[in-house]
Amino acid sequence: MADRKTNIATRVRNAVEGVIVDAGYSLWDVAYYKEGPEMILEISIDKPCGISINDCSEVTRLIEPIIDELDPIEESYCLQVASAGTVRALSRDEHIKFVCDNKCQTTLGLYVAVDGKKEYSGIIEAFDGETVTMLCDGETKEFTKKQIAKINAEIETQIDSEEEKEEKEDE
């Protein structure tokens, strides 16, 4: 079942990503999963100044016809378009590279303890596709992707108030 869910998420990602990007957003993730009795197709989006409910509505209107035409899911499901949020699971290599480039605070959970710890927090300094190099409490540590059970990052978005936007425009 997991492979089928992954395949559906990949097909949907491939079908909608261009439209989402053309509309000025980035596609953070696509997930297809069961929540209670319901199947959920969740599209997580982002943009530099944060995501509003209106953004989610706009993206939903753009992608619903594409997903309907693609018809990748046989059973009934609920489509949810949401902000990727400020604390995000890093499920793709692009996510890890993004937090590395943006120096985001990151937490790694390991399958097996290293130096007596199963969780490390810090800034990812480098990622080569297989190894994550992280600065943790002034010490550089390396972890392979196979060691990592979960990885999350705190992403800061710049949400300007209307007053701040006007001040920037006047400058």
Contacts in CASP RR format, 6 or more apart in sequence:
PFRMAT RR
TARGET T0000
AUTHOR 0000-0000-0000
METHOD contacts of the structure
MODEL  1
MADRKTNIATRVRNAVEGVIVDAGYSLWDVAYYKEGPEMILEISIDKPCG
ISINDCSEVTRLIEPIIDELDPIEESYCLQVASAGTVRALSRDEHIKFVC
DNKCQTTLGLYVAVDGKKEYSGIIEAFDGETVTMLCDGETKEFTKKQIAK
INAEIETQIDSEEEKEEKEDE
5 32 0 8 1.000
5 33 0 8 1.000
6 32 0 8 1.000
8 32 0 8 1.000
8 41 0 8 1.000
8 72 0 8 1.000
8 73 0 8 1.000
9 30 0 8 1.000
9 31 0 8 1.000
9 32 0 8 1.000
9 41 0 8 1.000
10 30 0 8 1.000
11 70 0 8 1.000
11 72 0 8 1.000
12 30 0 8 1.000
12 32 0 8 1.000
12 41 0 8 1.000
12 43 0 8 1.000
12 67 0 8 1.000
12 70 0 8 1.000
12 72 0 8 1.000
13 27 0 8 1.000
13 30 0 8 1.000
15 66 0 8 1.000
15 67 0 8 1.000
15 70 0 8 1.000
15 72 0 8 1.000
16 27 0 8 1.000
16 30 0 8 1.000
16 43 0 8 1.000
16 62 0 8 1.000
16 63 0 8 1.000
16 66 0 8 1.000
16 67 0 8 1.000
17 27 0 8 1.000
18 27 0 8 1.000
19 62 0 8 1.000
19 63 0 8 1.000
19 66 0 8 1.000
20 26 0 8 1.000
20 27 0 8 1.000
20 43 0 8 1.000
20 45 0 8 1.000
20 59 0 8 1.000
20 62 0 8 1.000
20 63 0 8 1.000
21 27 0 8 1.000
23 58 0 8 1.000
23 59 0 8 1.000
23 62 0 8 1.000
24 47 0 8 1.000
25 45 0 8 1.000
25 46 0 8 1.000
25 47 0 8 1.000
25 51 0 8 1.000
25 55 0 8 1.000
25 59 0 8 1.000
26 45 0 8 1.000
26 46 0 8 1.000
26 47 0 8 1.000
27 43 0 8 1.000
27 44 0 8 1.000
27 45 0 8 1.000
28 44 0 8 1.000
28 45 0 8 1.000
28 46 0 8 1.000
28 84 0 8 1.000
28 88 0 8 1.000
28 95 0 8 1.000
29 42 0 8 1.000
29 43 0 8 1.000
29 44 0 8 1.000
29 84 0 8 1.000
29 89 0 8 1.000
29 91 0 8 1.000
29 92 0 8 1.000
29 95 0 8 1.000
30 41 0 8 1.000
30 42 0 8 1.000
30 43 0 8 1.000
30 44 0 8 1.000
31 40 0 8 1.000
31 41 0 8 1.000
31 42 0 8 1.000
31 44 0 8 1.000
32 39 0 8 1.000
32 40 0 8 1.000
32 41 0 8 1.000
32 42 0 8 1.000
32 73 0 8 1.000
32 77 0 8 1.000
33 39 0 8 1.000
33 40 0 8 1.000
33 42 0 8 1.000
34 40 0 8 1.000
38 77 0 8 1.000
38 78 0 8 1.000
39 73 0 8 1.000
39 75 0 8 1.000
39 76 0 8 1.000
39 77 0 8 1.000
39 78 0 8 1.000
40 77 0 8 1.000
40 78 0 8 1.000
40 80 0 8 1.000
41 67 0 8 1.000
41 73 0 8 1.000
41 77 0 8 1.000
41 78 0 8 1.000
41 79 0 8 1.000
41 80 0 8 1.000
42 80 0 8 1.000
42 81 0 8 1.000
42 82 0 8 1.000
43 59 0 8 1.000
43 63 0 8 1.000
43 79 0 8 1.000
43 80 0 8 1.000
43 81 0 8 1.000
43 82 0 8 1.000
44 82 0 8 1.000
44 83 0 8 1.000
44 84 0 8 1.000
44 85 0 8 1.000
44 88 0 8 1.000
45 51 0 8 1.000
45 55 0 8 1.000
45 56 0 8 1.000
45 59 0 8 1.000
45 81 0 8 1.000
45 82 0 8 1.000
45 83 0 8 1.000
45 84 0 8 1.000
46 83 0 8 1.000
46 84 0 8 1.000
46 85 0 8 1.000
46 155 0 8 1.000
46 157 0 8 1.000
47 55 0 8 1.000
48 157 0 8 1.000
48 158 0 8 1.000
49 157 0 8 1.000
49 158 0 8 1.000
49 159 0 8 1.000
49 160 0 8 1.000
50 83 0 8 1.000
50 157 0 8 1.000
50 158 0 8 1.000
50 159 0 8 1.000
51 82 0 8 1.000
51 83 0 8 1.000
51 84 0 8 1.000
51 85 0 8 1.000
55 83 0 8 1.000
56 81 0 8 1.000
56 82 0 8 1.000
56 83 0 8 1.000
57 81 0 8 1.000
59 81 0 8 1.000
60 79 0 8 1.000
60 81 0 8 1.000
63 79 0 8 1.000
63 81 0 8 1.000
64 79 0 8 1.000
67 79 0 8 1.000
84 155 0 8 1.000
85 155 0 8 1.000
85 157 0 8 1.000
86 154 0 8 1.000
86 155 0 8 1.000
86 156 0 8 1.000
86 157 0 8 1.000
87 152 0 8 1.000
87 153 0 8 1.000
87 154 0 8 1.000
87 155 0 8 1.000
88 95 0 8 1.000
88 152 0 8 1.000
88 153 0 8 1.000
88 155 0 8 1.000
89 95 0 8 1.000
89 150 0 8 1.000
89 151 0 8 1.000
89 152 0 8 1.000
90 96 0 8 1.000
90 99 0 8 1.000
90 106 0 8 1.000
90 151 0 8 1.000
90 152 0 8 1.000
90 153 0 8 1.000
93 127 0 8 1.000
93 129 0 8 1.000
95 153 0 8 1.000
96 124 0 8 1.000
96 127 0 8 1.000
96 129 0 8 1.000
96 132 0 8 1.000
96 151 0 8 1.000
97 127 0 8 1.000
98 104 0 8 1.000
99 106 0 8 1.000
99 124 0 8 1.000
99 153 0 8 1.000
99 155 0 8 1.000
100 124 0 8 1.000
100 125 0 8 1.000
100 126 0 8 1.000
100 127 0 8 1.000
102 155 0 8 1.000
103 123 0 8 1.000
104 123 0 8 1.000
104 124 0 8 1.000
104 153 0 8 1.000
104 154 0 8 1.000
104 155 0 8 1.000
104 156 0 8 1.000
105 121 0 8 1.000
105 122 0 8 1.000
105 123 0 8 1.000
105 153 0 8 1.000
105 154 0 8 1.000
106 121 0 8 1.000
106 122 0 8 1.000
106 123 0 8 1.000
106 124 0 8 1.000
106 134 0 8 1.000
106 151 0 8 1.000
106 152 0 8 1.000
106 153 0 8 1.000
106 154 0 8 1.000
107 119 0 8 1.000
107 120 0 8 1.000
107 121 0 8 1.000
107 122 0 8 1.000
107 151 0 8 1.000
107 152 0 8 1.000
107 153 0 8 1.000
108 119 0 8 1.000
108 120 0 8 1.000
108 121 0 8 1.000
108 132 0 8 1.000
108 134 0 8 1.000
108 143 0 8 1.000
108 148 0 8 1.000
108 150 0 8 1.000
108 151 0 8 1.000
109 118 0 8 1.000
109 119 0 8 1.000
109 120 0 8 1.000
109 148 0 8 1.000
109 149 0 8 1.000
109 150 0 8 1.000
109 151 0 8 1.000
110 117 0 8 1.000
110 118 0 8 1.000
110 119 0 8 1.000
110 120 0 8 1.000
110 143 0 8 1.000
110 147 0 8 1.000
110 148 0 8 1.000
110 149 0 8 1.000
111 118 0 8 1.000
111 147 0 8 1.000
111 148 0 8 1.000
111 149 0 8 1.000
112 118 0 8 1.000
112 147 0 8 1.000
114 120 0 8 1.000
114 141 0 8 1.000
114 143 0 8 1.000
114 147 0 8 1.000
120 134 0 8 1.000
120 136 0 8 1.000
120 141 0 8 1.000
120 143 0 8 1.000
121 136 0 8 1.000
122 134 0 8 1.000
122 135 0 8 1.000
122 136 0 8 1.000
122 137 0 8 1.000
123 134 0 8 1.000
123 135 0 8 1.000
124 132 0 8 1.000
124 133 0 8 1.000
124 134 0 8 1.000
125 133 0 8 1.000
125 134 0 8 1.000
125 135 0 8 1.000
125 140 0 8 1.000
126 132 0 8 1.000
126 133 0 8 1.000
127 133 0 8 1.000
129 145 0 8 1.000
130 144 0 8 1.000
130 145 0 8 1.000
131 142 0 8 1.000
131 143 0 8 1.000
131 144 0 8 1.000
131 145 0 8 1.000
132 142 0 8 1.000
132 143 0 8 1.000
132 144 0 8 1.000
132 145 0 8 1.000
132 148 0 8 1.000
132 151 0 8 1.000
133 140 0 8 1.000
133 141 0 8 1.000
133 142 0 8 1.000
134 140 0 8 1.000
134 141 0 8 1.000
134 142 0 8 1.000
134 143 0 8 1.000
160 168 0 8 1.000
END
